[in-house]
Amino acid sequence: MEDLKDWLERNWDEHFRKLGLRPMTDEEWEKYKAKQQQGPVTGTITFLKGESAKKAAALFKKKEE
């Protein structure tokens, strides 16, 4: 009798193969993660109107100082 873990792994493998995919090995995953570099987060948050815009502008100015 097949347990749940084996059943799930078998089904995932079948679905991956049907889609033409294959799961990454741990070594491949580590290499992939090493290539990905975390860049700085940049951007502007814009509030179109209201009190939120005033509060955000005040906080932003305070942070810049």
C-alpha positions in Angstrom: 0.0 0.0 0.0 1.3 3.4 -0.9 1.5 6.1 1.7 0.5 9.8 1.2 4.0 11.1 0.8 4.9 8.5 -2.0 1.6 9.2 -3.7 2.1 12.9 -3.7 5.7 12.6 -5.0 4.6 10.3 -7.8 1.8 12.6 -8.8 4.0 15.7 -8.8 6.6 13.8 -10.9 4.0 12.8 -13.4 2.6 16.3 -13.7 6.1 17.8 -14.1 6.9 15.3 -16.9 3.6 16.1 -18.7 4.5 19.8 -18.6 8.0 19.1 -19.8 9.5 20.2 -16.5 11.8 18.6 -14.0 12.4 19.6 -10.4 15.7 21.2 -9.5 18.2 19.3 -7.4 19.4 20.9 -4.2 22.7 21.7 -5.9 21.0 23.3 -8.8 18.8 25.3 -6.5 21.8 26.6 -4.5 23.5 27.7 -7.8 20.3 29.4 -8.9 20.0 31.3 -5.6 23.6 32.3 -5.7 23.1 33.9 -9.2 20.1 35.9 -7.9 21.2 39.1 -6.2 19.1 41.1 -4.0 19.0 44.6 -5.4 18.0 47.7 -3.5 14.3 48.5 -3.3 13.6 51.9 -4.9 10.6 53.7 -6.0 8.1 56.4 -5.0 4.8 55.9 -3.2 2.2 58.4 -4.3 -1.0 59.1 -2.5 -3.4 61.0 -4.7 -5.2 63.0 -2.2 -6.3 63.4 1.4 -4.7 63.3 4.8 -2.7 60.2 3.9 -0.8 62.3 1.3 0.0 65.0 3.9 1.2 62.4 6.5 3.4 60.6 4.0 4.9 63.8 2.7 5.8 64.9 6.3 7.3 61.5 7.1 9.3 61.4 3.8 10.7 64.9 4.5 11.6 63.9 8.1 13.4 60.8 6.8 15.4 62.8 4.3 16.7 65.0 7.0 
